[in-house]
Amino acid sequence: MSANSLSISQQYPDYVTFNSRQLNVQIAQEEVYSFFVKIVKKLPPDDVLREFKGLFIDGLDSQYSHSIPGIYNIFLNDNEKEYCNTLKRCIYIIINNWKTNRKDKYIQKLVNLFANEELKLDTNDFLEINIRKSWLENFISSKDYQEIKLFANKHDELFKGHWANRYTSYLLIDQSVNENNCREQQEAARRLYRQIKDKYKFELAMYIARSQSAVSSTARYKNPSILGDNVLHLIKTIVLKKGTFSHENIANIFIKQTQAQTLKEFKKSIEKYLFFSVDNQELVGNLRQQFGEKFSLWKENYNQEIINKELFLRTCNRVIDCLTTENGKEPSSLFILLVTPGHSLTLVIILLKTILISRNSRRHLELRIAHLIRYYEKYPEDECKWIINFIEIFNITFAIYAENVEYNLIKMKEDKSSNLQLNLDDYRLFSQMKVDRKK
C-alpha cells in the first residue's frame, strides 16, 4: 500500500469513538461503501484484502480486544441484519470490480478469509465482542455466504455436488431480480448468469459441429447437456419445423392478428395459438380444457379492455405461471400433468411459443424455472429425473430458438426407398450467428 493511502479507520476515526446514538447508520454505511469503491479501483488486490480483513475480521479474532472494533460501532443497537447487509454489499463491490478486471483468483482469497477456523474460537470474555463474533459466524453459515461462494468457484466447479447446482444460471436470475439484494449483488448475478449461458451456447454449437464430423474429435468440446448422444436427434427434431410454418413465423402472424383485440378475445386467441399443431392431440384435449378453464377466470374485470403492451406482457406472464408455478412455491397442476408422464418437450414448445410472442417474458419464465428448482432440490436426484429431463430439454430448445445462434437442418443425401417416414440421419445441423436486421 502506498504511504499516502489511509485505512478506513484512519480516514474515519469517528467509527471507533462516535456514540451510536449520535451516529446515522445509513450515512456511516455509505462512507464504508465509498471507501471500498475507492480502494478497489486504486489499490492492489492484496491491499484491498488486508483492509477488508482488518475492518471486518481482525478485531473480532483477537483475544486481547477489550473494546468493540470500529466497524461494529455502527451496529451497537444489536442490528445484526444491517451488519450483514453492510458486509455483503462491501463484498459485492469488490467482486464486481475484480470480475470486470479478470482478477478472479483474488475473489477466492476474499471468500477464504471467512474459512479461518480461529474465527470460531470463543477466547474473549468481553460480551460485546462475542455477540459480534456470533454475527460473523451466522453470516458464514447463511445462504448469503453460500451465494457469494458461487462467484469464487471456477466455471466447472459450479456444477459439482447436488443436482440442482447444474442449473445455477436460473438461481442467479433469482438473485438478480430479488429486490432485497443490493444492486452490486444483482449486477454480479446478471454477469455470471450471462457467462454461464454464453458458455453453454458455445459448447452446444461446437459439440453439434464436432459430433457430425467424421474426422474431428469431440473430446475438446464436450456435450453440455446430460442427455448423452441422443441430444443430436432431439435437436434435429426441435429444429425440423422451419419454413412457412416455423414457430417464429406463426408467432409473428399471431402478433399481427391480435392487435386491437379485447382481453377476452386475446385469451381465446392465445389458447388456440399455444396448442395449435402440438403433436400429441389426445394430450392436448385434456390440457387445453384445464388451461382454458383456469385462464378464462384471470382478470375477468379487464375482459373488455383493449390489449396494450403492458396487458400483453402480463397475460403472457400469466400463461407462464399456469404452466409452471402460480405462486412461486410449488408446481402448477398443468406442469405436473405434462412433465410427470414424460411430455417435457410438449411443455417446452408451448413455453417457447409464449416467449416468441413476448420476448420480455423470458426473465419471468427463467425465474419460474428457478422457483421449480428450489421446490424440487430437497429431493434426491433419483426422484427428480423427470424435472431434470424437462430442464435439459428447456436449455437446449431455448439455446436454439431464443438466442443469437441460428440452427438449420440440411438434407445431405436423398432417400431412394419408398419409406415415407422422415429419417433424421439423412440431415445435418448447421449453425450461424443471427443477423440483427433492426440495426
N, C-alpha and C positions, 0 to 999 in steps of 0.2 A: 504494500500500500504506500502511496506517496506521502511525503511528510505533510503536505497540505491537506490530506484527506482526514476528516474528522469522523469518529464513530458517532453513532446516533446518540449515545449517552453524553458525548462531549458537546454535540451540537444542541441537544435538547436536555440540559441538566434538570429542567423542571420535572421530567418524568420521575426523577428519584426523590425530589423533595416536595413537590406540589401536593397540597392536601386534596384528596379525592373529591371532597365536597365542592371544591372551587374549580375543579377541572372538568371541562366539557369533553366528554368521552369521544364524541364524533370528531371534534377538532383534533384531538390527540391522535386518533386513528388515522386521519388524513395526513398528519405530519409523518407518521410511520410509513404510510404507503408512498408518500412523496420521496421519502428518504431512499426507499428501496428502488423506486423508479429511477432515481438519480444515480445511485451507485452501480446498479446492474448494467447501466449504459456506459459507465466510465471506468469502473474498476475491473481488474482480472477476476475470473470466477472464484478462485481460491480466496481472495479477499472478501468477496461477497458472502461466501460460505462462512468465513470467520466472523463477519459482522452479524449474520443471521444467527449463528450458534451462540455468540456472545449475548445477543439480545434475548433469545427465547429459551436457551437451554442451560448455559454455563452457570448462571446464578442459582438455578434450582439443583444443579448437580454437585454443589459444593457443601460439604458438611460443616464448613466454617462460616456459612452465611447466617447472620443474625438480624438481617433486615430484608425486606422484600425487594427483589431486583427491579430495576427501573421500569421495564415494560409492564410489570404486573401492578404498578401503582394506578394504572388506568382502570383496573378492574377490582378495586378494593371493596366494592359493594357486592362481592361474590357473583359477578356477572360472567359465569363460565361460557355462556353462549356467545357473548360479544368477544371474549378472548379467542374462542375457536374461529369465529368469523375473521378476526384480525390476522391470526396465524395463517389461516387458509388463504386469505387474499394475498398476503405477502409471498407465500409460496408460489401462487399462480402468476404473480407479477414477474417473479424470477424465471419460472418455467417458460412463459411466453417469450421472453427475451432470448433465452438460451435455445429454445426451439427454432426461433427465427434465424438465429446465428449459428445453427448446427453445432451447438455445444451440449449435445445430449448426454455425454458421459458425466458432466457435472450435475445434471438433473438426478442421475443415480446417486451421486455423492450427497446431494441435498436430501434425498429420501433416506439414505443410510444414516444420516445424523440422528434419526429417531430410533435406530436399531441398537443404540448403545445400552447394554444391559445394566449399566450403573444407574441409568435413569429410574430403574425400578426399585433401587435400594432406598430404604427409609432410614437414613443415617442422621437426620436432623430432627431435633426435638422441637424446633420452632413451629408452632401450629400453622401459621400463615404460609410458611414455606411448603409444608406437607400438603396443604389444601391446593396450592398452585401446582405442586408436583402431580397431584391426582388429576388435575385438569389435563396436564400433558399426557399422562398415561391413558386417560379416557380418549383423548384425541387419537393416540396411536392405535387404540382398539376400535376406532369408529369407522363407519362407512366412508366418511370424508377422506380419511387417510388411505383407505383401500383404493378410492378413486384416483388419488394423487399418484399412487404407485403405478397406475396404468401408463402414465406419461414417462416413467423412468424405464419401463421394460422395452427391450428390443422387439421389433415387429413380430417375429416368430414366437417370442415368449408370451405375447398377449393371449395366445390361443391354447396354452397348455392348461392342464388341470381339468376343472369342471367343464362339462359340455357347453354350458352357456357362454364360456369365455370365447368360443369360436365366433360368437356374434356380438363382440364388443362394440362394433360400429353402431348398433342400434341403441345400446346402453349409453353411448356417448351422445347420441341425439337427445336422449332423455336429459342428460346433464346440460346440454347446450340450450334447452328451452325452459329449464327449471328456473323460475324467477327468484327462488330462494338462493340460488348460486350467484356469486359475484360475477361481474362481467368478464373478468380475467379468466375465470374457470369456464364460462360459456365459450369464450373465444378459443381457449386451449382445446376444449372438447370438439368444437367445429373443425379445427385444424387437423386434429388426429383422426377424426371421422373421415375427412376428405382423403387423408393419406392412405388409410386402410382401404377405402373404396377404390381409389385410383390404382393401388397395388393389385387388388382383386381383379379389376377390369383388365389391367395389363397382363396379368398372369393367365387369365382365361383366354384372352386373344392369342397369346403366344402358345399356350397349350393346344388350342384348336389347330393353329398353323402347324406346329411340330407333329402333332399326333396324326395328321393326314399326309405327312411326308415320309416316304419310304427310306430316305437317306438321313434324315435328321433324328437326333436323339431327343427324347422328351425329358431326359434326366435334368437338364438345366431349367426347364420350365415345367414345374410340377402342376398337377391338377389342383386348382384352388378349392374345388368342392370335395365333398367326401362321398360322392355318388359313384366313384370308380370310372372305368372306361365307358360305362353306359351313358355317361354325360353327353358324349358326342351325338348319340342317337336322339337323346332328349332335346338337345339344342337344335338339331335338324328339324325335329317335329315342331318346335316353337317357331323357328324361322320360316317354315314351309309356307305359311299363309301370307303371301305377298301379292303385289299387283293391285288390281282394281278393288278386290275385297280384302285388302290388308287392314289390320287393326287401325293403323294411322289414318287411312282414307275414310274408313267408316266413322272414326271419331270426328274428323273434320266435317263430314256431311251432317253428323248429329248436331254439332255446334251451330252450323248454319240454319238447320231446320227448326231448332228450338228457340231461336231468338224471338223475343216478344211474347213468349208463352207465359201463362199464369203458372204459379207454383203447382197447382193441381194438375194442369196439363203436363208440366215438366216431370212430375213424379211418374206419370204413366209412360212418358216418352223414355225416361232413363231406365225404367224397368224393362221395356222392350229392347232397348239398346244393349243393356248388360247381358241379357240372356239370349240374344239373337245369335244363332249359329253355334251355340255350345253343343259339343258333340253328343254328350250323354243326355238325350231328351227325356228319358224316364226320370233321371235325377232332377233335371231342370223343372219338371212339372211341380214336384213337391217343394223344391227350393223356391221357385218363383212365387208360389202361393203363400208360403210363410213370409217371404220377403215383402210381398205386396201388402199383406195384412199389417205387418209391422210398420212399413214405410208410409203407408197412406195416413196413419194416425199422427205422424210427425208434423208439427206446425200447422195444424188444421186451420187455425185462425188466420194464417197467411195465405191460404189456398188461392185467393183471388188476386194476390199481389203479382205484378209482372216481375219476371226473373231479371235481376240485375247482377252485377259481378259479385257482390257480397253474398247474395242469396244463392247464387250458383255455387260458390265455393262452400258455403255452409251445407248445402244439400249434398254435394259430393263427399264432404267430410262425414255427413250422416250416413251415407251409403257405406263408407269405410267402417264406421262404428258398428253398423248392423252386421257386417261380415267378419269382424274381428273381435272387438270388445267394446261394449257400450258404456261401461263405467270405468275402464282403465284398470280393472282389478281382476276380473275373471272373463274367460272366453264367452262369446255370444253363442246362442243356441245354433245359429246358422253356421258359425265357424266349426263347431263340433260336428254338425250334420255333414259337412263337406270333408273335413280333414281326417276325422277318425276312420272312416271306411276307405281312405286312400284316394280321395278325389282332390288332392292338393293342386294339381295342375289346373283343374277347372276353376278353383277358387282364385288362383294366382292370375289367370287370364281375365277373370271378371274384375279383379283389383287393378290389373294393368289397364283395362279399358276405362276404368274410372280415372286413372291418372292421365291417360292420353287426352281426355277432355278437360282435365283440371290439373295442370302441372303444379299449381301452387298447393295441391293437396298432398304432394309427395312427402313432405316432412310430417304431416299429420299421420299418414299411413305408417311411416317408419317409427313414429312414436308409439303407435298402437302395437306394432310388432315388438317393440321394447317392453311394453306392458305385458304382452303374452309371454315373453321370455321370463320376465320377473315372476309371473304366476307359475310357470312350469319348472323353474330352476330348482325348486325344492324337491323335485322328483329325480330319481336316478336316470341315467341315460337310457337304460333298457326299457323304461316305461315311457320314454318320450320320443321314440323313433319316428312316430308319425308327425309330431310337431317339428322335429329336426328335418325330416324329409320336406315338409312344407317350406321351411326357411331356406333350405338349399335350392329348391326349385324357384322360390321367390328371388333369391340372389341372382341366379342365372338369367331368369326371364327379364329382370329389370336391368341387368348389365347389358342385355341385348337390345332392349327396346327403349329404355328411358335414359340412356347415357349418350355420350358423343361418339360412340363407335357404331357403325352400321354393319350388320351381317347380311350376307346374301348367299343363297343356295343356288349353285350352278350344276346342271346335269353334265357329267363328264363322259358318259357313254350311253348309247342307245340300247334299250332292252328289246331284243328281237323276239322274245317269247310272246305268247298271246295272253300272258297273265296281266290282268288289268290292275292288279294291286301295286301300289307305288313301292318301289324298292329304294329306300333311302341310301343304300350303299352305292348307288349309281351317282349320287350327288356329293358335291364337295362344298364346304363352307369357306367363304372369303370374307374378310373384314377390312374396313377402311374408315377413316375419320369422317364424320359427318360435316358437311359444309353448312355454316350458318348463313342462310340467304338473307337474313334480316339486316346483316351488317352492310 
